Amino acid sequence: MLTLFAYPLIYIFEKLFGFVSDVTLMELADTNNDLLRQLNMKAPGTFQHSLQVSNLAEEAIRAIGGNALLMRTGALYHDIGKMNMPNYFIENQNSDYNPHSELAPEESAAIIIEHVINGIELAKKSKLPDIIIDFIRTHHGTTTTRFFYMQYMDDNPDEKDAAKQFQYPGPLPYSKETAVLMMADSVEAASRSLSKYDGESIEKLVNNIIDSQVRELQFENADITFKDISEIKKMFKRKLMSIYHVRVEYPD
């Protein structure tokens, strides 16, 4: 009888105090959830990317100590904003046609950046908890859409303040979980563009991306240490080598 009373009490506590229980997180992490099914139907490439990111991020947060269930759930929803214009994101393009080829770099950047705002609006409409929406808000921090920024600067080399229109609005990650998501998201996306999969290329990729984020002070608001970041790098390298079936080279 006490167990039967406990379940409605959990719901009441969540609504009154903004508390999110493991029960709710498990329900949200179910890929049969309506929002995740929509993502799979409208943007299947993004859905697969989110699954891979959630696997990477969950293993990393276990290694440094954190809420693995929250990590997995936040990672699954972080890119739901891409459902609005899925063909503008490379993981959903299944032909040689790229719609960005018909746009100016600043227009392309605006569409890419907008997926964060669209994701927040969609999450609020679907009544996702704020703690999950925070993963959507922070997963790009204040980084820039580097490809389009460099493209723009090639055409406008004398413009000094152009970076602002290619920059995500933030905020920065504020916890271990949101910081790990930023790392996992960038590393997983970049790993798909490698021309060669071996230990050296994967190690270089992981180091370059995460070191760049550290230099840009993306983790200054998060309670994460350099030791944690070192452990995360090791975990990402092992997982990516496993995903891409890279054999470990042993010394002679």
C-alpha positions as CSV (number, residue, x, y, z in Angstrom):
1,M,0.0,0.0,0.0
2,L,2.9,2.4,0.8
3,T,4.4,1.7,-2.6
4,L,1.1,2.5,-4.3
5,F,1.0,5.8,-2.5
6,A,4.7,6.6,-3.2
7,Y,4.2,6.9,-7.0
8,P,1.7,9.8,-7.0
9,L,3.7,11.5,-4.2
10,I,6.8,11.4,-6.5
11,Y,4.7,13.1,-9.2
12,I,3.5,15.8,-6.7
13,F,7.0,16.5,-5.5
14,E,8.3,16.9,-9.0
15,K,5.6,19.4,-9.9
16,L,5.8,21.4,-6.7
17,F,9.6,21.6,-6.3
18,G,11.0,21.0,-9.8
19,F,12.6,17.8,-8.6
20,V,13.2,15.2,-11.4
21,S,13.2,11.6,-10.2
22,D,15.0,8.6,-11.8
23,V,11.6,7.3,-12.7
24,T,10.9,10.3,-14.9
25,L,14.4,10.2,-16.4
26,M,14.0,6.5,-17.3
27,E,10.7,7.3,-19.0
28,L,12.2,10.2,-21.0
29,A,15.2,8.1,-22.0
30,D,13.0,5.5,-23.6
31,T,13.5,5.8,-27.3
32,N,9.8,5.0,-27.8
33,N,9.0,8.4,-26.2
34,D,6.9,10.5,-28.7
35,L,9.5,13.3,-29.0
36,L,12.4,10.9,-29.7
37,R,10.2,8.9,-32.2
38,Q,9.6,12.2,-34.0
39,L,13.3,12.9,-34.1
40,N,13.9,9.4,-35.5
41,M,11.3,9.9,-38.2
42,K,12.2,13.5,-39.3
43,A,15.9,13.5,-38.7
44,P,17.2,9.9,-38.6
45,G,20.8,10.9,-38.9
46,T,20.5,13.2,-35.9
47,F,18.8,10.5,-33.9
48,Q,21.7,8.1,-34.6
49,H,24.2,10.8,-33.7
50,S,22.3,11.5,-30.4
51,L,22.4,7.7,-29.6
52,Q,26.2,7.6,-30.1
53,V,26.7,10.8,-28.2
54,S,24.6,9.4,-25.3
55,N,26.8,6.3,-25.2
56,L,30.0,8.3,-25.2
57,A,28.8,10.8,-22.6
58,E,27.4,8.1,-20.3
59,E,30.7,6.2,-20.2
60,A,32.6,9.4,-19.6
61,I,30.5,10.6,-16.7
62,R,30.7,7.2,-15.1
63,A,34.5,7.5,-15.3
64,I,34.7,10.9,-13.5
65,G,31.6,10.5,-11.2
66,G,28.2,12.0,-12.1
67,N,24.6,11.2,-12.8
68,A,24.8,8.7,-15.7
69,L,21.0,8.5,-16.1
70,L,20.7,12.3,-16.4
71,M,23.6,12.3,-18.7
72,R,22.1,9.8,-21.1
73,T,18.7,11.5,-21.1
74,G,20.1,15.0,-21.7
75,A,22.2,13.7,-24.6
76,L,19.3,12.0,-26.3
77,Y,17.4,15.3,-26.4
78,H,20.2,17.8,-27.0
79,D,19.7,18.1,-30.8
80,I,15.9,17.9,-31.1
81,G,15.9,21.4,-32.6
82,K,17.3,20.0,-35.8
83,M,13.9,18.5,-36.6
84,N,12.7,21.8,-37.9
85,M,15.2,21.9,-40.8
86,P,16.9,18.4,-40.9
87,N,18.3,18.6,-44.4
88,Y,20.6,21.5,-43.4
89,F,22.6,19.3,-41.1
90,I,25.1,17.0,-42.7
91,E,24.1,13.8,-40.8
92,N,20.7,13.9,-42.4
93,Q,21.9,14.6,-46.0
94,N,21.6,11.4,-48.1
95,S,22.6,12.8,-51.5
96,D,25.3,15.0,-53.0
97,Y,23.0,18.0,-52.8
98,N,23.8,20.4,-49.9
99,P,21.3,23.3,-49.4
100,H,24.1,25.4,-47.9
101,S,25.7,25.7,-51.3
102,E,23.0,28.1,-52.3
103,L,23.4,30.3,-49.1
104,A,25.8,32.9,-47.9
105,P,28.0,31.7,-45.0
106,E,26.2,34.0,-42.5
107,E,22.8,32.6,-43.6
108,S,24.0,29.1,-43.2
109,A,25.5,29.9,-39.7
110,A,22.2,31.4,-38.6
111,I,20.3,28.3,-39.6
112,I,22.8,26.0,-37.7
113,I,22.8,28.2,-34.6
114,E,19.0,28.4,-34.6
115,H,18.7,24.7,-33.9
116,V,19.5,25.5,-30.2
117,I,16.6,28.0,-30.0
118,N,14.3,25.7,-31.8
119,G,15.2,22.8,-29.5
120,I,14.5,24.9,-26.4
121,E,11.1,25.9,-27.8
122,L,10.2,22.4,-28.7
123,A,11.3,21.1,-25.3
124,K,9.2,23.6,-23.5
125,K,6.2,22.8,-25.7
126,S,6.7,19.1,-24.9
127,K,7.0,20.0,-21.2
128,L,10.5,18.6,-20.7
129,P,12.0,19.3,-17.3
130,D,14.3,22.4,-17.1
131,I,17.3,20.2,-16.2
132,I,17.0,18.5,-19.6
133,I,16.4,21.7,-21.4
134,D,19.7,23.0,-20.0
135,F,21.5,20.3,-22.0
136,I,20.0,21.8,-25.2
137,R,20.9,25.4,-24.1
138,T,24.5,24.7,-23.3
139,H,25.8,22.0,-25.6
140,H,27.5,24.5,-27.9
141,G,28.3,27.1,-25.3
142,T,29.6,30.2,-27.0
143,T,31.6,28.4,-29.7
144,T,31.5,29.5,-33.3
145,T,30.3,27.7,-36.4
146,R,33.9,27.5,-37.5
147,F,33.4,26.2,-41.0
148,F,31.1,29.0,-42.1
149,Y,33.2,31.6,-40.2
150,M,36.3,30.6,-42.1
151,Q,34.4,30.6,-45.3
152,Y,33.1,34.1,-44.6
153,M,36.6,35.4,-43.7
154,D,38.0,34.0,-46.9
155,D,35.6,36.4,-48.8
156,N,35.9,39.2,-46.3
157,P,39.5,39.1,-44.9
158,D,39.4,42.7,-43.6
159,E,36.3,42.4,-41.4
160,K,37.4,42.3,-37.8
161,D,34.2,41.8,-35.8
162,A,32.6,39.1,-38.0
163,A,32.9,36.3,-35.4
164,K,29.9,37.5,-33.4
165,Q,27.4,36.6,-36.0
166,F,28.9,33.1,-36.2
167,Q,28.8,32.5,-32.5
168,Y,26.3,30.5,-30.4
169,P,24.5,32.6,-27.8
170,G,25.4,30.3,-24.8
171,P,25.1,30.0,-21.9
172,L,28.2,27.9,-21.0
173,P,28.0,24.5,-19.5
174,Y,27.5,24.7,-15.7
175,S,27.9,21.1,-14.5
176,K,30.0,18.0,-15.2
177,E,27.1,16.5,-17.2
178,T,26.6,19.5,-19.5
179,A,30.4,19.9,-20.0
180,V,30.7,16.2,-20.9
181,L,27.9,16.6,-23.4
182,M,29.6,19.5,-25.2
183,M,32.8,17.3,-25.5
184,A,31.0,14.2,-26.6
185,D,28.8,16.0,-29.1
186,S,31.8,17.7,-30.8
187,V,34.0,14.6,-30.8
188,E,31.3,12.3,-32.2
189,A,30.4,14.7,-35.0
190,A,34.0,15.3,-36.0
191,S,34.9,11.6,-35.9
192,R,32.5,11.0,-38.8
193,S,34.6,13.1,-41.1
194,L,37.9,11.3,-40.5
195,S,39.4,9.9,-43.7
196,K,41.4,7.3,-41.8
197,Y,40.5,5.5,-38.6
198,D,43.5,4.5,-36.6
199,G,44.8,5.2,-33.1
200,E,46.8,8.2,-34.1
201,S,44.0,10.0,-36.0
202,I,41.5,9.4,-33.2
203,E,43.9,10.5,-30.5
204,K,44.7,13.7,-32.4
205,L,41.0,14.4,-33.1
206,V,40.0,14.0,-29.4
207,N,42.9,16.1,-28.1
208,N,42.4,18.9,-30.6
209,I,38.7,19.3,-30.1
210,I,38.7,19.2,-26.3
211,D,41.9,21.3,-25.9
212,S,40.3,23.9,-28.2
213,Q,37.2,24.1,-26.0
214,V,39.4,24.5,-22.9
215,R,41.3,27.3,-24.5
216,E,38.0,29.0,-25.4
217,L,37.1,28.8,-21.6
218,Q,33.9,26.8,-22.4
219,F,34.2,25.0,-19.1
220,E,35.0,27.8,-16.7
221,N,31.5,27.6,-15.1
222,A,31.5,23.8,-14.7
223,D,32.8,21.9,-11.7
224,I,35.2,19.9,-13.8
225,T,38.9,19.5,-13.3
226,F,41.9,18.9,-15.6
227,K,42.1,15.4,-14.2
228,D,38.5,14.8,-15.2
229,I,39.1,16.1,-18.7
230,S,42.1,13.8,-19.0
231,E,40.0,10.8,-18.0
232,I,37.3,11.9,-20.5
233,K,39.8,12.0,-23.3
234,K,41.0,8.5,-22.5
235,M,37.4,7.2,-22.4
236,F,36.5,8.8,-25.7
237,K,39.6,7.4,-27.4
238,R,38.8,3.9,-26.2
239,K,35.2,4.1,-27.2
240,L,35.8,5.6,-30.6
241,M,38.5,2.9,-31.3
242,S,35.9,0.3,-30.4
243,I,33.2,1.9,-32.5
244,Y,35.4,2.1,-35.6
245,H,37.1,-1.3,-34.9
246,V,40.6,0.1,-34.6
247,R,43.1,-2.5,-33.4
248,V,45.5,-1.6,-30.7
249,E,49.0,-1.6,-31.9
250,Y,51.3,-3.4,-29.5
251,P,55.1,-2.7,-29.5
252,D,57.4,-5.3,-31.0
